Amino acid sequence: MNDNRRYDNGSVYRNSGRSSTLRWKLLVGLMALLFVLVWDTAPVQAAKLPALKVKGAQLVNARGKKVQLKGVSTHGMSWYPEYVNQKAFTQMKKKWGINAVRLAVYTSEYNGYCTGDASNRKALEKRIDQGVQYATKAGLYVIIDWHILSDGNPRTYEKQAAAFFRKMASKYKNHTNVLYEICNEPNGGTSWETIRTYAKKIVKTIRAKDKKAIIIIGTPTWSQDVDIAADSPLKGYKNLMYTLHFYAGTHGEYLREKAQKALDKGLPLFVSEFGISDASGNGGLNKEEGSKWIKFLKRNKISYVGWSLCNKEESSALIKSSCKKTSGFRSRDLTPWGKWLLKQFK
C-alpha cells in the first residue's frame, strides 16, 4: 500500500508520527460515517423483539413466560394495500396497544397470489416486504398469512404454497418477529387428514430454511374443528400452533367447548382471525358473546387478531367506510366494532 495520503487541504503527509495520528483520526471518522450510513440504509432487523416458542399448549418467550399476542389483520392486500404503512402500524402499536399485525395474502380470489399474473405476485411480495419492515420498525410481531378461502382445500395450490413459504422463510429466517400461517380457513368438507398432509409438507419446507419460527396451521370447517386436530397433531416438529377462528354473532359456547377440548389435549391454539359480527363479516354485533370470548382467551392466554384493517362497508371492518384516512385514526373514524376491539387491547 502506498504510504502517501492526500487530504482535502492538498497537503501530502509521509510516514511520520504526525501522519500516523492524522491517518488514525481520519480512519476513525470514516468508520463512524460509514456506520451511520449503513445503519440508516440497512434492512430493519427484529433483534429487539424476543423470539417466541411453544411450550406445552402455550406461546412463551425465551424465559418461558406466557405471551399473548393481540393485534389486527389486514384485509386482502390486493384490495386494501394502502393500510399497510408505517404511520398506521406505529400508531396501532403506540395508541391502540397491539403487539402483532397479520398480513393477509389471498390465494384464489381476484388478484390472488395464485390466480393473478406474475406482476401481481411481485406486487404482493413487495407489500409483504414493506409490511414486515413497517411492523419491525414499529416493534410488532407479524404474521404472514396464506389466506386460502374460496379454494377450500389447501392442497389446491400446494406447489405454489411450498414455493411461497420457501421464499418467505429464506428471506425472514433472521427476523425473530415473523410467524407463518400456512392455511387460513380450510373449508368445503376438507378433512383434517388432508390438511395434515399439506401441513406436513409446508412445515418441512419452512423448517429447511427457518428452524424456529412459529408456524400456525389451519383446521377443518373454517378453522373451527380444533378438537379434531387435537386427536392427531403433527409430530416431529416444535413451535407449531393451530388456528381457531370465530365470529361471535354466529359462534358461541359450543365452539368454546371444542376449543377447551383441544386445550385439554395439549393443543396450542392461536386465534389469528375473529370478529363479533356474524360469520359472513356482516350483520349485527354480538358484544355480549364477544366479551365471553375475550374472557376465555385471556383465561387461557390465547393470542387473538381482529378482522380487519380497512374501510370496507361491512360490520367487520375497523374503519368507517366514510373515512379516507390510512393512518392517524381517531375514535370518530372507527366503526362500532373498531371501538369495541380497541377497548379489549387496553
N, C-alpha and C positions, 0 to 999 in steps of 0.2 A: 504493500500500500504506500502511496506517495505521502510523505510526511508533511508536504506543503498544503496549507488550507487557506482559502481565500474567503474573507468575510465581507460584510456589507460595506465597510469603510474602505475597501480596496487594498488594505494592508496585507502583507504576506508574513506569516509567523513561521519560524522554523522550530525544530525540536529543541525546546528550552523549557525551563521551569515556568516561565510566563506563558508560553504557548500551551503547555500541558494544562495549566489552570484554566485558560480560556477555552481550550477544547473540551475540558470536563464540564464547564458551565454550559457550553453550547449543547453538549450531548444531553445533559440533564433537562435543559429547556426543551430540546427537540422531543425527547421521550415524553415529557409532560404534555406537549402539544399533541403528539400522536395519540396518547392515551385519551385525551379529551375528544379528539376526532373519532377514534374507534368506538369509544363509549357512546357517542352521540348517534353513530350510524349503525352500530351492530344490532342484530335482531334481539328483541327483548327476550330474556330468558326467565324461567319461572322458579329460579332457585329460592326466591324469597318465600314461596309457598311450600309448606311441608308436603312431601309425598304421602299419599293415603294408602291404606291397605285394608284387607278384610280379615277380621279375627272373629271366628265363630260366625254369628249372624250379624255382626256389627261392622260398620265402617269406622276405622280408627286412624289416629295419626301415628307417627313413629314411636311415640312414648306409650302407645296403647290406649290413649284416651279416646272415648267415643266422640265421633264427629257427626254432626247433622248439617248437610248442605241444604241451603234454601235459596231458591232462585226463580228465574223466569226463562221461558223458552221463546225463541223467535218463532214466527210463522215461517212458511216456506221461503227460503232466501232467494228464490227466483221471483217471488211476488212482492216481498217487502224487504228488499235488501237495505233500504235507507235507514232502518233501525239498528243495523249493525254499524255502530260508530263509537268513537272514543268518548265523546261527551255523554252519550246515553249510558254507556257501561260504567263510567266513572260516577255519574250521578246515582245510578241504581246501587252501586256499592256504598257510597258515602251517605246518601239521603234515604234510600229505601231500606238499606240494611241487608241486602242479599250478599251471598258469597259464591254464587255459581250462576252460569248462564249456559243455555243449551242452544246449539246451532242446528236447526232442523234442515236436513238436506233430503228433500223429497226424491224418491227414486223413479216413480212411474207417472205422476201427474204431468200436467202441462209444464214443459221445460224442466222436467225431472232429470236427475243425473243420468238415468239410463235411457230416457226417451228423447231428450234434447240432442242437439248436434254437438260436435266437438268444441265449437266456440262457447256453447252454453256450459259444457262441463268445465272448461277452462275458467269461465267467469265464476262458476260456483266454487271452484278450488281457490280462486283468488279471494273470494268473500270469506271462505273458511280461514285462510291465512290472515286476513285482516281481523276476523273475529277473534282468533286465538291471540293475536298481537294486542288487540284492544283489551281483551279480558285479562291478559297477563299484566299489562301496564296498570289496569285498574285494581289488580290484586284479587282476581276472581278465578275460581276453577271453571273449566269449560268442557262441556260435553259435546262431542262430535256425533251427531245423531243420524244414522242411516234410516231415513224415515219411510219405511215401507207402509203402504196403506191400501190403495186400490189393487196393488199386485197381490196382496194377501199372503201368499206363500213366499217366505224369504229365499227359497231355492230358485224362484223365477229368475232372479238376477244374481245368482250365486257367484258366477265368474267375475261379474263386474264388482260385486261386493269385496271379493278377495283382492282384486287389483286395487280397489279404492283404499282398503284398510292397510294393504301393504305399503302404499304410498304415504298414507297418513302416519302410520307407525314409524316409518323410516324418517319422516320429517320431524315428528314431535316426540321422539323417544327420550329426548333430554328435557322435555317440559314436564315438570312434576305436577302441573295443574291440569293436564289433559286426561279426560276419560273418554272411552269409546262406547257408544251404544249401537249395537250391531243389527238390531231389527226392531223398529218402533212398536208396531202392533200387528203381529200375525193374526190373520182372521180367515173367514170363509171356510171354516172347518179344518184348517191346517192343524195337524196333530202335534203333540209335544215331541213325539219320536222324529217327525220331520224337522221341526225347529232345532231339536237337539243335534241332529246330523249336520245341519247347516252350521250351527253354533260351534260345533267341534272343529270344523274346517276353518272358520273365520278366526276363532280364538288361536288356533295353531298358527295361522298366518300372522296375526298380530304379535304373538309371542316370539316369533322368529326375529322380530325387529325390536320390540319393546317388551322387556321381560317382566315388568312390574305394574304397569298402568292398570287402573280399574277398568274392567270390561263389563258392560251391562247387557244382559240377554233378555230379549222379549219372550213372552209366554203366550199360550193359546188364548183365543177369544178376546182379541184386542188387549192383550196383556192383563188379563184378569185371572186366569187359571193357574195362579202361583202354587196352589196346593197340589196340582198335578205335577208341576215341575219339581216340587219338593220330594216327590217319590223317587225320582231318578235324575238328580242334577248331574252336570258334567263332572267327571273325575280327572284327577291328574294335573289340575291347574289351580293356582292360587289367584286371589283377588278378583273373583267373579261374583257378580250380583245379578239379581233377577228383577225384571220390570213388573211393577204393579201400577196400573192406570185406573183412575176413577173420575167420574163426574157426578157430583153429589145430588144433582137433580134426578139421576137415574139409579145410581149405585149407593146402597145403604148398608145396613147391618149384615146382610148375607155375604157381602163381599169382604167386609172386615173379618167375618168368621173364617172365610177362606184364607185371608191373609194371616190370621192368627194360627191357623193350622200349619201353614208354611213356616212361620216363625218357630213354632213348637218343634218342627222337624229340623230346625237349624238353617233354614234357607235365608240368605241375606237379601233383603228387599230394598228396592230403590224406586221411589215414585218419580219417574222422570217426566210425567205429564199428569196434570189434574185440573179440574175446574169445579165450579159449583152450579153450573147450568146443567141442562140435560146432556146426554151423551153426544148429541149432534153438534154441540158447541153453541146451541141457541136455546131459546125458551127462558122461562123464569129462573131466578137464582134461589137455591135452597140453602140459605145461610145456616139454618139450624143443623142440617145434616153435615154441612161443611165444617161447622165447629166440632162436631163429633169426630169427624175425620182428623182434624188438626190435633185434637186431644190424643187420638190413637197414635198418630205419627210421632208426637212429642214423647208420649209414654214409652214408645219402642225405639226412639232415636232413629227414625226412618227419614232419610233425606227426601225433599219434595221440591218440584219445579212446576210453577204455574204456567198455563197456556192462555194467551200468547201475547207477545210484544208486537202489537200492530194496531191499526185503527180500522180494521175490517168491521163492517156493520153487522156485528153478531155479539151475543151475550158474553162469549168467552174472550173477547178482545180486551186488552187492558186500557187502550187509549180510545177516547171517543172518536167516532167517525168524522166529526166536525173539526177535530184537532189536526192541524197540518204540521205540527212540530215533530221533529225526530229526536229531540233531546230537550233538556230544560223543562221537563214536565212539572206542572203544578197540580194540586188537588182537583181543580176545576177541569183539567184536561183528561182526567181519568174516568172510566166507566164505574158503575157501582161495584162490579167485580174487581176492578183495579184497586179501588179504595179499600175494599174488604181484604184483599190479599195483602196490601201493604201493612195493614194492622197486624197481620199474622207474623210478619217479619220482625216486628219490634220486640 
